[in-house]
């Protein structure tokens, strides 16, 4: 009787270990897939035509930030993640329009289709706030920034200001700073 019990325990433990290791491997594969993804040149061309003043290096930065966003979406485990950047959101829109490429990317990178929900269409302002707080925490974790005492902002929160994007979202480390009061240009 003891041997059957021990064998059952051993088999359960072995299955758990195999499942756990397979999940870790799959996680690393998905993150690596996102990091190494090459966006179709047509998508890059569309973003470039919308933002003609961006250099090639700046466009590279936009697509690096888009990859960051996708990694954060993956890390969020299907929970809502807001988009803190206008230029990255525009790049995402262009990617979505390449439906075949986008669908395949989503399946390989995220294991699911990532829908785009505009802020205006969200259930409530609280839902949108949860999404921006989540992206803040995950972006900080990704870039090894203390989210409660940041010394710098994550790329997704700096890119619009860095690239001087018209109607972009500009964030400040200290939004309560006297220099920012009444400014209405940032968050």
N, C-alpha and C positions, 0 to 999 in steps of 0.2 A: 504494500500500500504506500509506504513512504517513497519507494522508488518511482512509482507512478506520479505521485505528487511532485517529487523533485524534477522528474522529467518534464512534466507539464509546466512547472515554473521556469525551467531552463529554456523550453521552447518559447514561452511567452516573452521572456527576457531577451532572447535572441531575436525574435520578431520585432520587438520594440527597438532594439539597437539598430537593426537593419533599416527599419522605417525612419528612425531618427537620422542616421547617416545619409540615407537617400534624400531626405528632405534638406539636409545641409548642403549636399552636393547640388541639388536642384536650385537652391537659393543662390549659391555661388555662380552657377551657370547663368541664371537669369540676370544677375547683377553684371556679370562679365559681358553678356549679350548686349545689354543696354550700353555699357561703357564703350564697346567696340562697334556699335551700330553706325552705319554710314547712311545718312539721309540722302535720298535721291536728289540729284542736282537740280531737278525741276522745282523742288520744294525750296531749295536755297535761292533759286532765281526769283521765285515769287516773293520771298521775304525781302530780297535785295531790291526788287522793284517797288515794294511798299516803303522801304527805308533806303532810298538811293544814296544817302550820305554815309552809310555804314561802310567801313573798309572790310576787306576779306577777313582780317584778324578779328574785327568786331562781330562779323557774321559767325565766325568760328565760335566766339564766346556765347552767342545766342544759342547755338546748337549744343554747346556744352551744358548750358543752363537748362535746356529742354531735356537733355539726358538726365541731369540732376533731378528734374521734376518727375520724370518717369521712375527713377529709382526710389524717390520719396513715395510716389503712389504705390509702388510695390511694397515698400516697407510699412505702409499704412494698413496693409491687410484689408483692402476693400472699403476702408472708412473714407469719408469725404476729405479731400485735400484741395484747398483753394489754390488759385494761381495768383501769386504775388507780383507778377510782371506782365506788363502790356506787350512788350516785344516778344517775349517767350510764348505768351498766349497766341499771338498772331502766327508765330512759327508752328505752334501746335495745330491751329486752324488749317493752315496750309497742308500739314501732314495728314490730317483727318480727311481732307478732300482727295488725297491719293488713297482711296478706300482699300484697294487690294493690299498695298504696302502697309497701310496702317493696321488692317486686320491681322495680317501675318505677324507684324511686329508685336501687337498686343498679345497674341496667343503665345509667342515665344518668350517675350519679356515679362509679361504679367500673369500669364495663364488664364486670362480673361479679356474681354473687350472693355476698354476704358472709355466710358461715355463722357462727353463734355456737357456740363450743366452750367449755363451762365448764372452769375450771382443773382440776377433779377428773378430767375426761375426757381430758386431754392425755396424750400418749405417755409423758412423763417430766417430773420436776420441772425438769430442765435445759431442756426445751422451753419451759416456762412462764417460766423465768428469761430465756431469750433474748427472749421476747415482751415482758416488762416492760422489759428493757434497750433494746429497739428503740423502744418507745413513749416511753421517757425521752429517747433521742437525738433522735427525730423531733419530739417536743413541744418540746424545748429549741430545736431548729433553727427550728421554726415561730414561736416567740416570741422568737427571737434571744437565747437564754440560753446561756452557756458550760456545756455539760453536765458538764465536769470541775471547774469552779469556779463553781457557780451562786450568784447573790446573791439569787435568788428561785426559787420553784418554778413550773412551768407550771400552767395552770388545771386540767388533768385530775388533777394531783397535789395540788391545794389545795382543790378544791371541796367534798369531803366534810367536811373540817375547818372550812372557812369557813361551811358551812351547818349544822354540828352534826348530821350525819346519824348516826342510831343505827346501830351496827355498820358505820360507814363506814370507809374506809381513810384514815388520817391519816399524812402524810409529814412528815419534818423535814429541814431543809437539812443538818444534821449529825447523822446517826443515832448517831454515836459520842460525842456531847456528854454530859457527866456528868449534865446535867439530865434526860436521857432514859433513863438506865440503869435497868433494872428497871421501867420504866413500862408496858411491854406494850401501849401504846395507839397506837403508831406504827411507821413504817417509815423 
